[in-house]
C-alpha cells in the first residue's frame, strides 16, 4: 500500500527569475522556508509555480532547492509534492521519475489538456493515462483535477473512484473544481486509509472538512501562512457554537482573500510578494509584469485585513 499525503494545508510555491530570466533559487529557498516554517506543506512546479514555463532541468533544480531549504530548518520529514503534468503519458512518467530522484515524495498530475476534445470523448483513454502514469511512477501519484488549466477537463466522482480502484499507486486527489458535492461522494466511495481527498482551494476548506476532506491547496499561504494555519486549526475544532462562529469568520476572510489573489492572477501575486519581501516580480513571458497601482493586491482591503492578522501571529 502506498503512503498517502498528510492532512493539512498545501501551498503551490511560485518560482522567481533573475533579470537574465534564470531561476533565482536563493529567493525560492527563502520563500519556501517562510511558508513551510508555519506548517504549510509545499508544492513545487504547480500552476502558481509556472510549471509550464520550466524545462526538465529547471524542475529538478527547484525540487532539490526546496528539499535543501526544508532540511536547513529541520523540516526533514516534511514531504514535497511536485507537479509533473505534461501533454503525453511518456513525458509525464519521465517527469515523475525525475521528481522522485530529486527528492519529491509525491507527484501531482493534472489531466493532459492539449487534446482535451478527444480525451473528453474517450473517458477510458483518460483513465488509462492516470493508470499508466501511476504504474510507472516511483512515488505515489495525486490527481490534480483543475479544469482551468486542463482545457476544462473535469473528472467526475465516478471517474476518480474508478481510477483510484484501478491504480493502487494513486494516493489522492486535489479538487480545484470547487465542487463540495463531488468531494463528499469521493470520500464516501474510496478507502480513506489509502486515498486522501483535498479541497482545491482554501475558500471551501471548512465545508469540505465536514464531508471528509483532509485539507486544501491554496495560493493564500504564500501571503499569510500563519493566518492560514490558524484557519486550519479552527476548522478542525468546531465542537460548539462559539468555535463554529470563529471558524466561519476566518473562513469568510480567507475566501475573500483567496478570491482577490485569483482575480489578480500569478503576475499580481508575484508583484505582491516582491513588494512584501523583495523577491523578483517578473514572471516568464508571455505573462506580463503587473506594475499598475490599480491592480496591486496590497490595495485590496481583504488582503490588508489578513496581513494585519498575520503580523499579530508572528
ABEGO torsion letter per residue (X at the ends): XBBBBBBEBBBBBBBBBBAAGBBBAAAAAAAAAAAAAAGBBBBBGBAAAGAAABBAAAAAAAAAAAAAAAAAAGBAABBBBBBABBABAAAAAAAAAAAAAAGBABBBBBBBAAAAAAAAABAAAAAAAAAAAAAABABBBBBBBBAAAAGGBBBBAAAAAAAAAABAABAEBBBAAGBAAAAAAAAAABBAAABBBBBABAAAAAAAAAAGBAEBBBAAAAABAAAAAAAAAAAABBABAAAAAAAAAAAAAAAAAAAAAAAAEAAAAAAAAAAAAGBBABBBOABBBBABAAABAAABAAAAAAAAAAAAAX
